[in-house]
Amino acid sequence: MIKDILNFNESMKPNTREIEVLRENFPACFKSDGSFDLERFKEYLNDKVTVKNEGYELKFLGKNYARLLASVDSTTVIVPDEEHNNKPENKNSENIYISGDNLDGLKHLLKSYAGQVKCIYIDPPYNTGSDGFVYNDNFNFTVDELAEKLSIDDEQAQRILDLTKRGSASHSAWLMFMYPRLLLARDLLTDDGVIFISIDDNEQANCKLICDDVFGENNFLTCVSRATGTPTGGGFDGLVNELDYLLVYSRDIAKTVINGLKMKDEDAEIYNEIDSNGNRYLVRSLRRTGGEDRREDRPTMYYPLIAPDGTEIYPIGPSGYESRWICGLDAAKDLLKEGLIEWRKKNLLGNMVWHPYQKYYLDNRTKKPGNVWKDFVYYGESHEFLWDDIEGNKKATRDIRNLFDGEKVFETAKPISYIEKIISIGSTKDSLCVDFFSGSATTAHAIYRMNVTDSSERKFIMIQIQEPTKDTSDALKCGYSTIDQIGMERIKRAAAKLKAEYPDTTADLGFKHFILQETQQETLDKLENFIPEEQGMFIDNDILSDFGVPTVLTTWLVRDGYGFTAPVQKLAFADYNAYYMDKHLYLLDAEISKDAIAAIADKFETDGSFNPENIVIFGYSFTWTALEELKVNLARLKATEKNLHLNFDVRY
């Protein structure tokens, strides 16, 4: 486990993740010694791009160091909050709250949720100089180690370490902080997934450049300008800032769909026609207008349609020129079949002639979101999304105070309605949404409210570092010593409020809580000193109790792709407890008996539904003798009807 990860990290290079992608997709570009053949790779790209020594790219101090941080594995373990998680409202919940550094959290998430997250929203530190951002990490590289890993000289290595160890709020420090997190976030997204990043003037330009680098400039969707409703001082005394920004990127723009917004009453006024069933609609000419409206622009869209009197009608422009329809013949036939073409007479060069119009019904029609947001969502009597003038960050402050009995325990929250709008356009009703700068947990609150009011089933994963609250803050006076405590308390209070307002709701209003914890030095020393071959008949260590069975099991389940809420089964084999999940059987406890080994073999032979392919063993709990006895006894299963070939995975 931890020892294995430490050994893995020791050999990690900044480009390890990228090399693995290349190895998977371009295996012919690797030589027999494992080195990458750049010249051959150029040949693959030769007909598409020109490879040059220079190119446009974002460069900053520590970029390769940031890539290295994205590549090394986390040495943290996942500690489940068992008391909280076993409460009735949380026991079956699929929502997740993680207390810990989001760099570690993202690395754990990728093992189970890669390619599964539809929508990510983050509100990272803005690096304004007053928001408390100072880069600091706990990677203890020496100058020599870093110089070797990054292939740089000692002076460059020292400059990077100065950023990481002394703390810095420079642009390079902020970029070095954000870069690995965005690299990992990209891999969480589904092919049609979208990430939304709140930012202000101070780092907006740098943030866009870094996102172009990570997600690809072609996957940039827009930069939303949002009126905050709270003007603040700017860099120049004569101006104030009234905006912040929302950068929006897709994982793959060709597969991304941004949902429309429900229309306000004034938007719907143009639907002023009513059909025989009382449904409102509007009509638009089927002929193309504006640019590229002539026959020669799209010849295939010049064809006749049959009018009610049987005459052939061609698209003719207002001055009599041959024009074109807005769609091809097959699409027009579909519109006719669906009753979405309405024939009316219009004046053309002094004659009243038949002309086709397409009908657009109001029902379920939405409005495409723009990139200037001065509105927020609220709920009408029908409990539907409606849109009105912004109250902005002042509303967010009131939301927090109302939940916390008038106390201002968090100062920089975003409005719930703002996050609801983001989630509404960026996800479906059953999406998994992630916020790894959770703060006061506005995103979780917004998802709760949306699930209750529109019967959706979105799930959330929140990550928040256990950042201490300020000494003079109202939060500390109210008993909240860390920001994650505020976030969790807000989620609980939001759930209680929604249950009171909607007593019949069946929405998931619980969450499971997990803490990312570094291993204590005393335990690390035990791991280093444990030599399996020197263990005799008995194990003389308490390493398992240092971690605890729930922690080891949860960490392994996430590592093996089962996620934080896996329904693992506890099975008893004679006098020994094991844990079963799909293709894995986990053996953690020490002193496994011969009877227990026999019972495991018997379970394989007699239970047709019991087919784990991997026997995962906590190495510190097993003597060499016990391991060999287990392997020998289970190896005979290959000769049974099941013909099982088991993989023994001993983890340290």
ZAGU-261699 format. One record per residue (C-alpha): residue in three letters; chain; x, y, z. Coordinates in steps of 0.1 Angstrom, whole numbers, plus 2048, in hexadecimal, padded with zeros to 3 digits. Example, Ala and Ser with C-alpha at 12.3 -4.5 7.8 and 13.67 -1.06 7.14 Angstrom:
BEGIN
ALA/A/87B/7D3/84E
SER/A/889/7F5/847
//
This chain:
BEGIN
MET/A/800/800/800
ILE/A/814/81E/80D
LYS/A/836/80E/809
ASP/A/82D/803/7E5
ILE/A/823/827/7DD
LEU/A/842/836/7EC
ASN/A/857/81E/7D6
PHE/A/842/827/7B8
ASN/A/846/84D/7BE
GLU/A/86B/849/7C2
SER/A/86F/841/79D
MET/A/854/859/790
LYS/A/85D/873/776
PRO/A/84A/893/76B
ASN/A/83F/883/74A
THR/A/836/861/756
ARG/A/810/865/751
GLU/A/815/873/72E
ILE/A/82E/858/725
GLU/A/814/83D/72F
VAL/A/7FA/84E/718
LEU/A/813/84D/6FB
ARG/A/81D/829/703
GLU/A/7F8/81F/701
ASN/A/7F0/832/6E1
PHE/A/812/831/6CF
PRO/A/823/811/6D9
ALA/A/838/810/6B9
CYS/A/849/830/6C4
PHE/A/85B/81F/6E1
LYS/A/87C/80F/6DD
SER/A/886/7ED/6EB
ASP/A/896/7FE/709
GLY/A/876/810/711
SER/A/882/832/705
PHE/A/86B/848/6F0
ASP/A/874/84C/6CB
LEU/A/86B/871/6C4
GLU/A/875/86F/69F
ARG/A/85D/852/699
PHE/A/842/864/6AC
LYS/A/847/882/695
GLU/A/841/86B/677
TYR/A/81F/862/685
LEU/A/815/887/687
ASN/A/826/892/667
ASP/A/807/895/652
LYS/A/7F4/8A8/66C
VAL/A/80C/8BF/67E
THR/A/82E/8CE/67A
VAL/A/844/8C7/698
LYS/A/85B/8E4/6A0
ASN/A/872/8EC/6BB
GLU/A/85F/90B/6C5
GLY/A/83A/90F/6CC
TYR/A/820/923/6DF
GLU/A/81D/915/703
LEU/A/819/920/727
LYS/A/83A/920/73A
PHE/A/83E/927/75F
LEU/A/857/91E/77A
GLY/A/84E/8FC/788
LYS/A/83A/8EE/76B
ASN/A/84D/8CD/769
TYR/A/84B/8CB/78F
ALA/A/825/8CF/78D
ARG/A/824/8B3/773
LEU/A/839/89E/78B
LEU/A/820/8A4/7A7
ALA/A/804/898/790
SER/A/817/878/789
VAL/A/821/86D/7AC
ASP/A/807/859/7BF
SER/A/7F8/865/7E0
THR/A/806/855/800
THR/A/7E7/85E/813
VAL/A/7CE/844/81F
ILE/A/7A8/848/81F
VAL/A/799/848/842
PRO/A/773/844/842
ASP/A/760/858/85B
GLU/A/74D/839/868
GLU/A/737/84A/881
HIS/A/72B/863/868
ASN/A/728/84A/84B
ASN/A/713/831/85E
LYS/A/6F8/84A/867
PRO/A/6D7/842/857
GLU/A/6D7/860/840
ASN/A/6FA/858/834
LYS/A/6FD/833/833
ASN/A/6F0/82E/810
SER/A/6FA/850/802
GLU/A/70F/852/7E3
ASN/A/71A/876/7EA
ILE/A/73E/87A/7F6
TYR/A/750/894/80A
ILE/A/776/891/80D
SER/A/78B/8A4/826
GLY/A/7AE/8A8/81A
ASP/A/7C5/8B7/800
ASN/A/7B4/8B7/7DE
LEU/A/7D4/8AC/7CC
ASP/A/7D3/88C/7E1
GLY/A/7AD/88A/7DD
LEU/A/7AE/88C/7B7
LYS/A/7C8/870/7B6
HIS/A/7B2/859/7CA
LEU/A/793/863/7B6
LEU/A/7A4/85A/795
LYS/A/7A8/836/79F
SER/A/783/831/7A1
TYR/A/772/84E/78E
ALA/A/788/855/770
GLY/A/772/85F/752
GLN/A/752/85F/768
VAL/A/74E/883/772
LYS/A/736/898/75C
CYS/A/73B/8B9/76D
ILE/A/757/8C9/782
TYR/A/753/8EB/792
ILE/A/770/8FA/7A5
ASP/A/775/91C/7B7
PRO/A/79B/91B/7BD
PRO/A/7AE/936/7D0
TYR/A/7B1/956/7BA
ASN/A/7D4/95F/7C5
THR/A/7CA/983/7CC
GLY/A/7E2/988/7E8
SER/A/7C5/98A/801
ASP/A/7B5/968/7FD
GLY/A/7D0/956/811
PHE/A/7DE/942/7F4
VAL/A/802/937/7FB
TYR/A/811/919/7E9
ASN/A/81E/8FE/800
ASP/A/821/8D8/7FC
ASN/A/82E/8BB/810
PHE/A/844/8AB/7F5
ASN/A/866/8A9/805
PHE/A/87D/8A9/7E7
THR/A/8A1/8B3/7EC
VAL/A/8B2/8CA/7D2
ASP/A/8C6/8AC/7C4
GLU/A/8A7/896/7C2
LEU/A/892/8B0/7B0
ALA/A/8AF/8B9/798
GLU/A/8B2/895/78E
LYS/A/88D/88F/78A
LEU/A/887/8AE/775
SER/A/8A8/8AE/763
ILE/A/8B0/8D1/76E
ASP/A/8CD/8E1/780
ASP/A/8D0/8E7/7A5
GLU/A/8C8/90C/7A2
GLN/A/8A8/906/790
ALA/A/89F/8EA/7A9
GLN/A/8A5/902/7C6
ARG/A/88E/91D/7B7
ILE/A/872/904/7B4
LEU/A/877/8F8/7D8
ASP/A/877/91B/7E4
LEU/A/854/91E/7D6
THR/A/849/8FE/7E6
LYS/A/859/901/808
ARG/A/859/926/811
GLY/A/836/92C/804
SER/A/82E/943/7E7
ALA/A/811/956/7D8
SER/A/822/95D/7B7
HIS/A/812/956/795
SER/A/82B/939/791
ALA/A/821/92A/7B3
TRP/A/7FC/92D/7AB
LEU/A/801/91C/789
MET/A/816/901/798
PHE/A/7FA/8FB/7B1
MET/A/7DE/8FA/797
TYR/A/7F0/8E6/77B
PRO/A/7F1/8C3/78B
ARG/A/7CE/8C7/798
LEU/A/7C0/8D0/776
LEU/A/7D3/8B3/765
LEU/A/7C3/89B/77D
ALA/A/7A1/8AB/77A
ARG/A/7A1/8A7/754
ASP/A/7A4/881/758
LEU/A/786/880/76F
LEU/A/76F/88F/754
THR/A/759/87A/73D
ASP/A/75E/87E/718
ASP/A/742/898/718
GLY/A/74B/8A6/73A
VAL/A/750/8CB/742
ILE/A/764/8DE/75C
PHE/A/75B/901/769
ILE/A/776/915/77A
SER/A/76E/935/78E
ILE/A/78A/94F/78C
ASP/A/78F/975/78D
ASP/A/7A4/98E/77B
ASN/A/7C4/986/78E
GLU/A/7C9/963/77F
GLN/A/7AF/960/764
ALA/A/7C7/964/747
ASN/A/7E0/94B/756
CYS/A/7C4/933/75F
LYS/A/7B8/933/73B
LEU/A/7DB/92C/72E
ILE/A/7E0/910/746
CYS/A/7BE/901/73C
ASP/A/7C7/904/717
ASP/A/7E6/8F0/720
VAL/A/7D3/8D5/734
PHE/A/7B2/8D2/722
GLY/A/7BC/8DE/6FF
GLU/A/7B4/900/6F1
ASN/A/79B/8F0/6DA
ASN/A/786/8E5/6F8
PHE/A/781/908/705
LEU/A/75C/90F/706
THR/A/75A/932/714
CYS/A/763/94B/72F
VAL/A/744/956/742
SER/A/744/979/751
ARG/A/730/97A/771
ALA/A/723/998/783
THR/A/72C/992/7A8
GLY/A/715/9AC/7B6
THR/A/732/9B6/7CE
PRO/A/749/9D0/7BF
THR/A/76D/9CD/7CC
GLY/A/78C/9E3/7CA
GLY/A/7A1/9DC/7AB
GLY/A/7C6/9E1/7A3
PHE/A/7BF/A05/798
ASP/A/7AE/A1D/7B1
GLY/A/797/A2B/796
LEU/A/786/A0A/78E
VAL/A/774/9EF/7A2
ASN/A/76F/9CA/799
GLU/A/74B/9BF/794
LEU/A/752/99F/782
ASP/A/762/97D/786
TYR/A/765/962/76C
LEU/A/75C/93E/765
LEU/A/773/92C/74D
VAL/A/762/90F/73C
TYR/A/774/8F2/72B
SER/A/768/8D0/71E
ARG/A/77A/8AF/71E
ASP/A/771/8AB/6F9
ILE/A/75E/8C7/6E9
ALA/A/751/8B1/6CD
LYS/A/73E/89C/6E7
THR/A/733/8B8/6FF
VAL/A/710/8C5/702
ILE/A/708/8E4/717
ASN/A/6E4/8E3/724
GLY/A/6CC/900/71E
LEU/A/6BC/914/739
LYS/A/697/917/740
MET/A/688/936/731
LYS/A/67C/954/744
ASP/A/659/961/73C
GLU/A/666/97D/726
ASP/A/67A/964/712
ALA/A/65B/94F/70C
GLU/A/646/96C/700
ILE/A/650/967/6DC
TYR/A/63E/945/6DD
ASN/A/61E/956/6D4
GLU/A/60C/93C/6BF
ILE/A/5F5/922/6CE
ASP/A/5EC/901/6BD
SER/A/5CB/8EE/6C0
ASN/A/5D7/8DD/6DF
GLY/A/5DF/8FE/6F1
ASN/A/605/8FA/6ED
ARG/A/61A/91A/6E7
TYR/A/632/91C/6CA
LEU/A/643/934/6B2
VAL/A/64A/932/68D
ARG/A/66A/939/679
SER/A/66E/939/654
LEU/A/67C/918/646
ARG/A/690/92D/62D
ARG/A/6B3/936/637
THR/A/6B8/95B/63D
GLY/A/6D7/970/643
GLY/A/6F9/965/637
GLU/A/6FD/946/620
ASP/A/6D9/947/617
ARG/A/6DC/941/5F2
ARG/A/6D8/921/5DE
GLU/A/6FD/91F/5D5
ASP/A/707/921/5FA
ARG/A/6F6/8FF/601
PRO/A/6E9/8F0/5E0
THR/A/6DB/8D1/5F2
MET/A/6C3/8E7/606
TYR/A/6B2/8F4/5E7
TYR/A/695/8DD/5E0
PRO/A/66F/8DF/5DD
LEU/A/656/8DA/5F9
ILE/A/631/8D2/5F1
ALA/A/619/8ED/5FD
PRO/A/5F5/8E6/609
ASP/A/5E7/8ED/5E5
GLY/A/600/8D4/5D6
THR/A/618/8EE/5C7
GLU/A/63D/8EB/5CA
ILE/A/64D/906/5DF
TYR/A/672/90E/5DC
PRO/A/686/925/5F4
ILE/A/685/947/5E3
GLY/A/695/966/5F2
PRO/A/682/988/5F6
SER/A/690/996/5D6
GLY/A/689/976/5C3
TYR/A/6AB/965/5C4
GLU/A/6AE/93F/5C9
SER/A/6B4/93A/5EE
ARG/A/6B6/91A/604
TRP/A/6A4/90A/621
ILE/A/6B3/907/643
CYS/A/6B5/8E1/642
GLY/A/6B9/8C5/629
LEU/A/69C/8B2/619
ASP/A/69C/895/632
ALA/A/69B/8AC/650
ALA/A/67E/8BF/640
LYS/A/66B/89F/63A
ASP/A/670/897/65F
LEU/A/662/8B9/669
LEU/A/644/8B3/653
LYS/A/63E/891/662
GLU/A/640/89F/685
GLY/A/627/8BB/67D
LEU/A/642/8D6/682
ILE/A/63D/8E7/661
GLU/A/621/901/65E
TRP/A/617/90F/63C
ARG/A/60E/934/639
LYS/A/60A/94C/61C
LYS/A/622/969/619
ASN/A/628/985/601
LEU/A/644/97F/5E8
LEU/A/64A/999/5CD
GLY/A/625/9A4/5CF
ASN/A/616/980/5CF
MET/A/608/96D/5EC
VAL/A/619/94B/5EB
TRP/A/61C/92D/603
HIS/A/63A/92C/61A
PRO/A/645/912/634
TYR/A/64D/91C/658
GLN/A/65C/906/673
LYS/A/649/904/694
TYR/A/65D/906/6B4
TYR/A/649/8FC/6D3
LEU/A/64F/90C/6F5
ASP/A/64C/8EC/709
ASN/A/66E/8E1/717
ARG/A/680/8FB/701
THR/A/69F/90A/711
LYS/A/6B4/928/70C
LYS/A/6DA/925/704
PRO/A/6EF/933/720
GLY/A/705/951/717
ASN/A/726/95B/725
VAL/A/71A/97A/738
TRP/A/709/96F/758
LYS/A/6F5/989/76C
ASP/A/6DA/971/777
PHE/A/6D4/956/790
VAL/A/6BC/93A/795
TYR/A/69F/938/7AD
TYR/A/681/922/7B1
GLY/A/65D/92C/7A7
GLU/A/63E/91D/7B5
SER/A/641/900/79C
HIS/A/664/8F8/7AA
GLU/A/674/8FE/788
PHE/A/693/912/780
LEU/A/68B/936/779
TRP/A/6A4/952/772
ASP/A/6A4/976/780
ASP/A/6BC/992/788
ILE/A/6DC/98A/79B
GLU/A/6E1/98F/7C0
GLY/A/704/981/7BD
ASN/A/71C/97B/7D9
LYS/A/707/98E/7F2
LYS/A/6EC/973/7EE
ALA/A/707/958/7F4
THR/A/711/969/815
ARG/A/6EC/96A/820
ASP/A/6E8/945/816
ILE/A/705/93C/82E
ARG/A/6F8/952/84A
ASN/A/6D5/944/848
LEU/A/6E2/921/84B
PHE/A/6F9/928/867
ASP/A/6E1/93B/87E
GLY/A/6ED/95D/873
GLU/A/712/956/877
LYS/A/72A/960/85A
VAL/A/73F/940/85B
PHE/A/74B/942/837
GLU/A/753/962/823
THR/A/759/958/7FF
ALA/A/73D/941/7F5
LYS/A/72D/941/7D3
PRO/A/707/945/7D0
ILE/A/6F5/923/7D0
SER/A/6E1/92F/7B1
TYR/A/701/936/79E
ILE/A/70E/912/7A4
GLU/A/6EB/904/79B
LYS/A/6ED/916/77A
ILE/A/710/907/773
ILE/A/704/8E4/77D
SER/A/6E4/8E8/769
ILE/A/6F6/8EF/748
GLY/A/714/8D8/74E
SER/A/704/8B8/75A
THR/A/6E7/8A0/756
LYS/A/6CF/897/772
ASP/A/6E3/878/77B
SER/A/706/886/778
LEU/A/723/883/790
CYS/A/730/8A6/798
VAL/A/751/8AF/7A9
ASP/A/75D/8CE/7BC
PHE/A/781/8C9/7C9
PHE/A/783/8ED/7D7
SER/A/763/8E7/7EB
GLY/A/766/904/804
SER/A/745/909/815
ALA/A/735/8ED/7FF
THR/A/71F/903/7EA
THR/A/720/8E9/7CE
ALA/A/713/8CE/7E5
HIS/A/6F7/8E5/7F1
ALA/A/6EE/8ED/7CD
ILE/A/6ED/8C8/7C3
TYR/A/6D7/8C0/7E1
ARG/A/6BF/8DC/7D8
MET/A/6BD/8D2/7B3
ASN/A/6B8/8AD/7BB
VAL/A/69B/8B6/7D2
THR/A/68A/8CF/7BB
ASP/A/68D/8BE/79A
SER/A/68E/89A/7A4
SER/A/6B2/895/797
GLU/A/6CB/87D/7A4
ARG/A/6EC/88F/7A1
LYS/A/708/883/7B8
PHE/A/725/898/7C5
ILE/A/749/894/7D1
MET/A/757/8B1/7E5
ILE/A/77B/8B5/7EF
GLN/A/787/8CF/808
ILE/A/7A8/8D2/819
GLN/A/7A7/8D5/83F
GLU/A/7B2/8F9/83E
PRO/A/7B1/90A/860
THR/A/798/926/864
LYS/A/7A6/948/86D
ASP/A/7AD/950/892
THR/A/796/96E/892
SER/A/77A/95F/87D
ASP/A/756/959/886
ALA/A/75B/936/87A
LEU/A/774/92E/895
LYS/A/75E/93F/8AF
CYS/A/742/928/8A5
GLY/A/758/90A/8A9
TYR/A/763/903/886
SER/A/789/8FF/886
THR/A/78C/8F4/862
ILE/A/77B/8FD/841
ASP/A/770/8D9/83A
GLN/A/75C/8DA/85B
ILE/A/749/8F8/84E
GLY/A/742/8E6/82D
MET/A/735/8C6/83D
GLU/A/71F/8D9/856
ARG/A/710/8EE/839
ILE/A/707/8CE/826
LYS/A/6F6/8C0/845
ARG/A/6E3/8E0/84B
ALA/A/6D9/8E3/827
ALA/A/6CC/8BF/827
ALA/A/6B8/8C6/847
LYS/A/6A9/8E6/838
LEU/A/69F/8D4/817
LYS/A/68F/8B7/82A
ALA/A/67A/8D0/83E
GLU/A/66F/8E2/81E
TYR/A/669/8C2/80A
PRO/A/660/8A7/823
ASP/A/656/88E/807
THR/A/677/890/7F5
THR/A/68A/870/7EE
ALA/A/6AA/881/7E3
ASP/A/6CC/875/7F1
LEU/A/6D3/890/80B
GLY/A/6EF/87E/81D
PHE/A/714/87B/816
LYS/A/731/865/820
HIS/A/750/875/82F
PHE/A/774/86A/82B
ILE/A/795/879/837
LEU/A/7B6/877/824
GLN/A/7D1/871/83D
GLU/A/7F7/86F/83A
THR/A/808/851/84B
GLN/A/819/859/86C
GLN/A/83F/857/86B
GLU/A/83E/83C/886
THR/A/829/826/86F
LEU/A/83F/82E/851
ASP/A/85D/822/865
LYS/A/84B/801/86C
LEU/A/843/7FD/847
GLU/A/868/803/83E
ASN/A/874/7EA/858
PHE/A/85C/7CE/84E
ILE/A/86D/7B3/83A
PRO/A/855/797/82F
GLU/A/870/77C/82C
GLU/A/87B/781/850
GLN/A/859/77B/85F
GLY/A/857/75A/870
MET/A/838/747/87B
PHE/A/829/767/88B
ILE/A/824/78B/881
ASP/A/831/7A3/89C
ASN/A/824/7C5/891
ASP/A/805/7DB/895
ILE/A/806/7EB/873
LEU/A/7E2/7E2/86B
SER/A/7D6/7F2/88B
ASP/A/7EA/811/883
PHE/A/7D4/816/864
GLY/A/7B5/803/86E
VAL/A/7A2/7EA/858
PRO/A/788/803/84B
THR/A/7A4/81B/83F
VAL/A/7B8/800/82D
LEU/A/798/7F1/81E
THR/A/78B/813/812
THR/A/7AC/81D/803
TRP/A/7AF/7FC/7F1
LEU/A/78B/7FD/7E4
VAL/A/790/81F/7D5
ARG/A/7B2/815/7C7
ASP/A/7A2/7F6/7B6
GLY/A/787/80B/7A5
TYR/A/769/805/7BC
GLY/A/766/828/7C9
PHE/A/75E/836/7EB
THR/A/73C/827/7EF
ALA/A/742/803/7E5
PRO/A/72A/7E9/7F5
VAL/A/746/7D2/801
GLN/A/73C/7B2/812
LYS/A/74C/7A5/832
LEU/A/74F/77F/831
ALA/A/759/767/84D
PHE/A/76F/74A/844
ALA/A/772/734/863
ASP/A/782/74C/87C
TYR/A/78E/765/862
ASN/A/77D/784/854
ALA/A/782/78E/82F
TYR/A/773/7A8/819
TYR/A/764/7A1/7F7
MET/A/75D/7B9/7DB
ASP/A/756/7AD/7B7
LYS/A/778/7A2/7AA
HIS/A/78C/7A7/7CA
LEU/A/78E/793/7EB
TYR/A/7A0/7A8/805
LEU/A/7B3/796/821
LEU/A/7BF/7AF/83C
ASP/A/7C0/79F/85E
ALA/A/7DD/78B/86B
GLU/A/7DE/767/876
ILE/A/7CB/756/85B
SER/A/7C5/732/864
LYS/A/7C6/712/84F
ASP/A/7A0/70F/855
ALA/A/79B/732/847
ILE/A/7B0/72B/828
ALA/A/79C/70B/823
ALA/A/77B/71E/827
ILE/A/786/737/80D
ALA/A/78E/71B/7F4
ASP/A/76D/70A/7FC
LYS/A/75A/72B/7F5
PHE/A/76B/72D/7D3
GLU/A/761/709/7CB
THR/A/73D/708/7D7
ASP/A/730/72C/7D2
GLY/A/72B/733/7AD
SER/A/726/758/7B3
PHE/A/747/75B/7C5
ASN/A/762/763/7AB
PRO/A/77B/77C/7B7
GLU/A/79A/77C/7A0
ASN/A/7B1/78F/7B8
ILE/A/7BB/785/7DA
VAL/A/7C8/7A5/7EA
ILE/A/7DD/7A0/809
PHE/A/7E9/7B9/823
GLY/A/80D/7AE/823
TYR/A/815/7BA/846
SER/A/7FB/7A1/854
PHE/A/809/782/844
THR/A/828/76D/84A
TRP/A/83A/75F/82D
THR/A/82E/73C/838
ALA/A/809/747/839
LEU/A/80C/757/816
GLU/A/81A/738/807
GLU/A/800/722/817
LEU/A/7E4/738/80A
LYS/A/7F2/738/7E7
VAL/A/7F8/712/7E6
ASN/A/7D5/70B/7F3
LEU/A/7C3/722/7DB
ALA/A/7D9/719/7BD
ARG/A/7C6/6F8/7BA
LEU/A/7A7/70B/7B0
LYS/A/7B6/70C/78D
ALA/A/7AF/6E7/78A
THR/A/78A/6EA/794
GLU/A/76C/6F0/77D
LYS/A/770/716/781
ASN/A/794/714/774
LEU/A/79D/733/789
HIS/A/7BF/744/785
LEU/A/7C1/75A/7A3
ASN/A/7D7/779/7A6
PHE/A/7E8/77D/7C8
ASP/A/7EE/7A2/7CF
VAL/A/803/7A7/7EE
ARG/A/803/7CC/7F7
TYR/A/81B/7DE/80E
//
